[in-house]
């Protein structure tokens, strides 16, 4: 059984009874909210604390748009006189703590038939230790993580210095957002809404780590002087010798489309191949002749860093 570097009082918090009395006096419901269509997902884990408690911890999800979330936990210990000590608690949202209080029987019945998934401890996420510290010098404040499905746009083989790498990326929901780990140990941290957005992206024709090359669905036309003709209400900025996107250098004809009214859009960088994309960690990627949209994954590959130091 896994053991965490926390005592039971770090996980099960006690709230002053006056708080509950004040809530009740103001007629505010302090109980659990039950979704109309019930809870549909449960993720659980089991671990031991430093002071000898065996803890069962679960995150529960229900409601439209997964809007109703709870953390529920049970901790068991036997004292020196072999008497069993049991603590229960729950809290709204997905937390690394619960308030010590009884779990309503109705709640237990509402999740009784759910098939549990795996809730992970933070050190089971690649690159993190038991304290949530990442090997690159930043850290997560959360104790738990969920493994998410990989968006379709990331399911092609990664292009990097080692052509034998064909393992797909992993996506993890941690406290700070969605953590995506590529097979070559590079990574990207993005907000959860950004993760939901890229789940709608189609599969790119080529990918170099976090840089995507999508086939252009319309054609860029050129005039008699070889100048690109932009669509109406747009302007093209032309970079004939290449363009840099984060740490990716693209050697080829790059066009940046700017709206005269609203500025740069999500995919407003275009490439007219052939071209070569270079990156210090992903190596070199050759792009054949054709026209492409270029898009960088949202988020950052250097979380909480500015000038090489933690923010």
C-alpha positions as CSV (number, residue, x, y, z in Angstrom):
1,X,0.0,0.0,0.0
2,X,1.3,3.5,-0.9
3,X,2.2,5.8,2.0
4,X,1.9,9.6,1.9
5,X,3.9,12.1,3.9
6,X,0.9,13.5,5.7
7,X,-0.8,12.8,9.0
8,X,-4.5,12.3,9.4
9,X,-5.1,15.8,10.6
10,X,-3.7,17.2,7.4
11,X,-6.5,15.4,5.5
12,X,-9.5,15.4,7.8
13,X,-10.1,19.0,9.0
14,X,-12.3,19.9,11.9
15,X,-14.7,22.9,11.5
16,X,-16.0,24.9,14.4
17,X,-19.6,23.9,15.3
18,X,-20.5,27.6,15.3
19,X,-20.0,27.7,11.5
20,X,-22.6,25.1,11.0
21,X,-24.9,26.8,13.5
22,X,-24.5,30.1,11.6
23,X,-25.3,28.5,8.3
24,X,-28.4,26.8,9.7
25,X,-29.5,30.1,11.4
26,X,-29.4,31.8,8.0
27,X,-31.3,28.9,6.4
28,X,-28.4,27.9,4.1
29,X,-28.4,24.3,3.1
30,X,-25.1,22.7,4.2
31,X,-25.9,19.2,3.0
32,X,-24.9,17.3,-0.1
33,X,-26.6,18.2,-3.4
34,X,-27.9,15.3,-5.5
35,X,-28.0,15.6,-9.3
36,X,-31.3,14.9,-11.0
37,X,-29.8,12.1,-13.1
38,X,-27.6,10.8,-10.3
39,X,-23.9,10.5,-9.9
40,X,-22.2,8.8,-12.8
41,X,-18.5,8.6,-12.0
42,X,-16.4,7.6,-9.0
43,X,-12.6,7.5,-8.8
44,X,-10.9,6.1,-5.7
45,X,-7.6,5.3,-4.2
46,X,-6.2,3.8,-1.0
47,X,-3.1,4.8,1.0
48,X,-1.6,5.0,4.5
49,X,-0.8,8.1,6.4
50,X,2.4,8.7,8.4
51,X,0.5,8.2,11.7
52,X,-0.9,4.8,10.7
53,X,-4.3,5.4,9.3
54,X,-5.5,3.4,6.3
55,X,-7.5,5.9,4.1
56,X,-10.0,5.3,1.4
57,X,-10.4,8.4,-0.7
58,X,-12.8,9.1,-3.6
59,X,-13.8,11.8,-6.0
60,X,-17.4,11.6,-7.2
61,X,-18.9,13.4,-10.2
62,X,-22.5,14.0,-11.4
63,X,-24.9,16.6,-12.9
64,X,-25.1,18.3,-16.2
65,X,-21.7,19.1,-17.6
66,X,-20.1,17.3,-14.6
67,X,-21.0,20.3,-12.5
68,X,-21.6,18.5,-9.1
69,X,-18.4,17.1,-7.6
70,X,-17.6,15.8,-4.1
71,X,-14.7,14.4,-2.2
72,X,-15.5,11.7,0.3
73,X,-13.1,9.7,2.6
74,X,-13.0,7.1,5.3
75,X,-9.9,6.6,7.5
76,X,-9.4,3.6,9.9
77,X,-6.8,3.1,12.6
78,X,-6.3,0.8,15.6
79,X,-4.9,2.4,18.7
80,X,-2.6,0.7,21.2
81,X,-5.5,-0.8,23.0
82,X,-6.6,-2.4,19.7
83,X,-9.7,-0.2,19.5
84,X,-10.7,0.7,16.0
85,X,-10.8,4.5,15.3
86,X,-12.9,5.5,12.2
87,X,-13.0,9.0,10.7
88,X,-15.4,10.0,7.9
89,X,-15.6,13.2,6.0
90,X,-16.7,14.9,2.8
91,X,-16.3,18.2,1.0
92,X,-17.7,19.9,-2.1
93,X,-15.4,19.8,-5.1
94,X,-12.4,17.6,-5.7
95,X,-10.0,18.3,-2.8
96,X,-6.9,17.1,-1.1
97,X,-8.8,17.4,2.2
98,X,-12.3,16.8,3.7
99,X,-14.1,18.2,6.6
100,X,-14.6,15.6,9.3
101,X,-18.3,14.9,9.5
102,X,-20.7,12.0,8.9
103,X,-21.4,10.9,5.3
104,X,-25.2,10.8,4.7
105,X,-26.6,7.3,4.1
106,X,-28.4,8.7,1.0
107,X,-25.1,9.7,-0.5
108,X,-23.7,6.2,0.1
109,X,-26.8,4.7,-1.6
110,X,-26.4,7.1,-4.5
111,X,-22.9,5.9,-5.4
112,X,-23.3,2.2,-4.4
113,X,-23.6,0.9,-8.0
114,X,-21.0,3.1,-9.6
115,X,-18.0,1.2,-11.2
116,X,-14.9,2.9,-9.7
117,X,-12.1,4.2,-11.7
118,X,-8.6,4.8,-10.5
119,X,-7.7,8.0,-8.6
120,X,-3.9,8.5,-8.6
121,X,-1.6,10.1,-6.1
122,X,0.6,12.9,-7.4
123,X,3.8,10.8,-7.4
124,X,2.2,8.4,-9.8
125,X,2.2,11.2,-12.4
126,X,5.4,11.2,-14.5
127,X,8.0,13.6,-13.1
128,X,6.5,14.2,-9.7
129,X,7.6,13.0,-6.3
130,X,5.5,12.3,-3.2
131,X,5.6,15.9,-2.1
132,X,4.3,17.1,-5.5
133,X,7.7,18.5,-6.6
134,X,8.4,18.2,-10.3
135,X,12.0,17.3,-11.3
136,X,12.3,20.5,-13.3
137,X,11.9,22.7,-10.2
138,X,8.2,23.5,-10.1
139,X,5.5,21.8,-8.0
140,X,1.8,20.9,-7.7
141,X,-0.2,21.8,-4.6
142,X,-2.5,18.9,-5.2
143,X,-2.2,15.4,-3.7
144,X,-4.3,13.6,-6.3
145,X,-4.6,13.3,-10.1
146,X,-7.0,11.8,-12.7
147,X,-5.8,10.3,-15.9
148,X,-7.7,11.8,-18.9
149,X,-8.3,10.5,-22.4
150,X,-5.8,11.7,-25.0
151,X,-7.2,14.2,-27.6
152,X,-7.3,12.9,-31.1
153,X,-4.9,15.6,-32.3
154,X,-2.2,14.1,-30.1
155,X,-2.6,10.4,-31.0
156,X,-0.2,10.4,-34.0
157,X,3.4,9.2,-33.3
158,X,5.5,12.0,-31.9
159,X,8.3,13.3,-34.1
160,X,11.5,13.5,-32.1
161,X,15.2,12.7,-32.2
162,X,14.6,9.0,-31.6
163,X,12.4,7.5,-34.4
164,X,11.7,4.4,-32.3
165,X,9.5,6.3,-29.9
166,X,5.9,5.4,-30.8
167,X,4.3,5.6,-27.3
168,X,1.4,8.0,-27.1
169,X,1.3,11.0,-24.8
170,X,-0.4,10.9,-21.4
171,X,-2.9,13.4,-20.1
172,X,-3.4,14.1,-16.4
173,X,-5.8,16.4,-14.5
174,X,-3.8,17.9,-11.6
175,X,-4.7,20.8,-9.3
176,X,-3.0,23.3,-11.6
177,X,-4.7,22.2,-14.9
178,X,-4.1,19.4,-17.4
179,X,-0.6,18.1,-17.6
180,X,0.4,16.4,-20.9
181,X,3.5,14.3,-21.0
182,X,5.0,13.4,-24.4
183,X,7.0,10.1,-25.0
184,X,10.3,12.0,-25.0
185,X,9.6,13.4,-21.5
186,X,8.8,16.9,-22.7
187,X,5.4,18.2,-21.4
188,X,2.8,20.9,-21.5
189,X,0.5,22.3,-18.8
190,X,-2.7,23.9,-19.9
191,X,-6.0,25.0,-18.4
192,X,-8.9,22.5,-18.3
193,X,-11.0,24.6,-20.7
194,X,-8.1,24.6,-23.2
195,X,-8.0,20.8,-22.9
196,X,-11.7,20.6,-23.7
197,X,-11.1,22.9,-26.7
198,X,-8.3,20.8,-28.3
199,X,-10.4,17.7,-27.9
200,X,-12.4,19.2,-30.8
201,X,-9.3,19.6,-33.0
202,X,-8.9,17.1,-35.9
203,X,-5.8,15.0,-36.2
204,X,-2.9,17.0,-37.8
205,X,-0.9,15.8,-40.7
206,X,2.3,16.4,-38.9
207,X,3.3,17.1,-35.3
208,X,6.5,18.1,-33.6
209,X,5.9,17.9,-29.9
210,X,3.4,20.7,-29.1
211,X,3.4,22.2,-32.6
212,X,0.8,21.0,-35.1
213,X,0.6,21.1,-38.9
214,X,-2.9,20.8,-40.3
215,X,-3.8,20.4,-43.9
216,X,-5.2,23.7,-45.2
217,X,-8.9,23.4,-46.2
218,X,-8.7,26.3,-48.6
219,X,-5.9,27.4,-51.0
220,X,-3.7,30.4,-50.6
221,X,-3.6,32.2,-54.0
222,X,-0.6,34.1,-55.3
223,X,-0.5,37.0,-57.8
224,X,1.7,37.4,-60.8
225,X,4.6,38.8,-58.7
226,X,4.4,35.7,-56.4
227,X,2.8,37.7,-53.5
228,X,0.1,35.9,-51.5
229,X,-3.4,37.1,-51.9
230,X,-5.1,37.2,-48.5
231,X,-8.9,36.5,-48.0
232,X,-11.1,39.6,-47.7
233,X,-10.7,41.7,-44.6
234,X,-7.4,40.1,-43.8
235,X,-3.7,41.1,-44.1
236,X,-0.8,38.7,-44.7
237,X,2.6,39.3,-43.1
238,X,5.1,37.3,-45.1
239,X,8.1,35.6,-43.7
240,X,9.9,34.0,-46.7
241,X,12.9,32.7,-44.8
242,X,11.0,31.2,-41.8
243,X,9.3,31.9,-38.5
244,X,9.7,31.0,-34.9
245,X,6.8,29.6,-32.8
246,X,8.0,29.3,-29.2
247,X,11.2,27.2,-29.5
248,X,10.2,25.7,-32.8
249,X,11.9,27.2,-35.8
250,X,10.1,26.7,-39.2
251,X,12.4,27.1,-42.2
252,X,10.1,27.8,-45.1
253,X,7.5,30.4,-46.4
254,X,5.3,31.3,-43.5
255,X,2.3,33.6,-43.7
256,X,0.7,35.2,-40.6
257,X,-2.9,36.3,-41.3
258,X,-4.1,39.3,-39.3
259,X,-7.7,40.5,-39.3
260,X,-8.1,44.2,-39.9
261,X,-10.7,44.1,-37.1
262,X,-10.0,41.5,-34.5
263,X,-6.3,40.5,-34.5
264,X,-4.7,37.0,-34.6
265,X,-7.0,34.0,-34.5
266,X,-6.3,30.5,-33.1
267,X,-5.0,29.2,-36.4
268,X,-3.8,32.2,-38.3
269,X,-0.2,31.0,-39.1
270,X,0.2,29.2,-42.4
271,X,3.0,27.4,-44.1
272,X,3.7,26.8,-47.8
273,X,5.9,23.7,-48.0
274,X,8.3,22.2,-48.4
275,X,9.8,23.2,-45.1
276,X,11.8,22.0,-42.1
277,X,10.8,22.4,-38.5
278,X,13.6,22.4,-35.9
279,X,13.5,22.1,-32.1
280,X,16.3,21.5,-29.5
281,X,14.5,18.6,-27.9
282,X,12.3,17.2,-30.7
283,X,14.9,17.2,-33.4
284,X,14.1,17.9,-37.1
285,X,10.8,17.4,-38.9
286,X,10.6,17.6,-42.7
287,X,7.3,18.9,-44.1
288,X,6.6,18.1,-47.7
289,X,5.2,20.3,-50.4
290,X,1.7,21.6,-49.6
291,X,-0.2,24.3,-47.6
292,X,-0.7,24.0,-43.9
293,X,-2.2,25.7,-40.9
294,X,0.2,25.9,-37.9
295,X,-1.1,25.7,-34.3
296,X,0.7,25.6,-31.0
297,X,-0.9,23.7,-28.2
298,X,-2.3,26.1,-25.6
299,X,-0.5,26.4,-22.2
300,X,3.2,26.3,-21.4
301,X,6.1,23.9,-21.5
302,X,7.8,25.9,-18.7
303,X,5.2,26.1,-15.9
304,X,5.6,28.9,-13.3
305,X,8.9,30.0,-14.7
306,X,10.1,33.4,-15.8
307,X,13.7,33.9,-16.9
308,X,14.6,30.4,-15.7
309,X,13.3,30.9,-12.2
310,X,10.1,30.0,-10.4
311,X,7.4,32.6,-10.6
